[in-house]
Amino acid sequence: LDSKSFWAAFVNSIIMIIVTELGDKTFFIAAILAMRQDRMLVYLGALGALALMTVLSAMMGFALPNLLPREYTHFASALLFLYFGFRLLKDASEMEAGKHSDELEEVEEELVGKKEDGDIEDDDLESSKGKVKPAAVSGSTKVLTQAFTLTFLAEWGDRSQIATIALASAKDPFGVTLGGVIGHALCTGLAVIGGRMLASRISEKTVATIGGLTFLAFAVHSFIFPDAFD
């Protein structure tokens, strides 16, 4: 295990996850669920789903160089970063400055619909005189399951999953995995603590611009230093 390549992958993975997950659908799922359910349970369920997705994505990225020549997968990942960078900058140019996130509104509508269908209930974790009621144990499991399932399904095929696969195909997969899990842990923690408030204070246009520039930086670095990841 090359320590230098491990830490390079670790740092880049954390940065990538932060710029793709802040304001993303999974971020707002955790934020909204945490407003009416136990925050720790929502955090554990959402992070469990994201950690599993990170491991699966890194495994897919690690397998690609074994199926295709490494130089192909390396430049394919660089082109993918280039695409994401320009796509985010294009989206940012079409956004109104200071506008609240469309992702937030979309997630709120989806969760309201699920609640009306009976798929999601308000927090029913109760305790009496220090004793946990049997219903509370069942409620805890339900909250964990809801947070895990909603997050996993929202993350599948998401930009951050594809970017993780691309990064793991070009860099140390162990560093990508650890950095990705820590990045998700930070973003999810921020979401459950104050994601709703953060969404109303930070411009979606700013987040998209920073994310686009970060992906372009990854792409340029990959093209200029093609052997840096080997």
ZICORPE-V666698 format. One record per backbone hydrogen bond with DSSP energy under -0.5 kcal/mol. CO is the residue of the C=O (numbers start at 0). NH is the residue of the N-H. If there is no record, write none. Layout:
# ZICORPE-V666698
CO/NH
CO/NH
This chain:
# ZICORPE-V666698
0/2
1/5
2/6
3/7
4/8
5/9
6/10
7/11
8/12
9/13
10/14
11/15
12/16
13/17
14/18
15/19
16/20
17/21
20/23
23/27
24/28
25/29
26/30
27/31
28/32
29/33
30/34
31/34
31/35
32/35
32/36
35/122
37/41
38/42
39/43
40/44
41/45
42/46
43/47
44/48
45/49
46/50
47/51
48/52
49/53
50/54
51/55
52/56
53/57
54/58
55/59
56/60
57/61
58/62
59/63
60/64
62/65
62/66
63/66
63/67
68/71
68/72
69/73
70/74
71/75
72/76
73/77
74/78
75/79
76/80
77/81
78/82
79/83
80/84
81/85
82/86
83/87
84/88
85/89
86/90
87/91
88/92
89/93
90/93
91/94
95/98
98/203
100/104
101/105
102/106
103/107
104/108
105/109
106/110
107/111
108/112
109/113
110/114
111/115
112/116
113/118
113/119
114/117
123/125
125/132
127/130
130/127
130/132
132/135
132/136
133/137
134/138
135/139
136/140
137/141
138/142
139/143
140/144
141/145
142/146
143/147
144/148
145/149
146/150
147/151
148/152
149/153
150/154
151/155
154/157
157/161
158/162
159/163
160/164
161/165
162/166
163/167
164/168
165/169
166/169
166/170
171/175
172/176
173/177
174/178
175/179
176/180
177/181
178/182
179/183
180/184
181/185
182/186
183/187
184/188
185/189
186/190
187/191
188/192
189/193
190/194
193/197
194/198
195/199
196/200
197/200
197/201
202/206
203/207
204/208
205/209
206/210
207/211
208/212
209/213
210/214
211/215
212/216
213/217
214/218
215/219
216/220
217/221
218/222
219/223
220/224
224/227
226/229
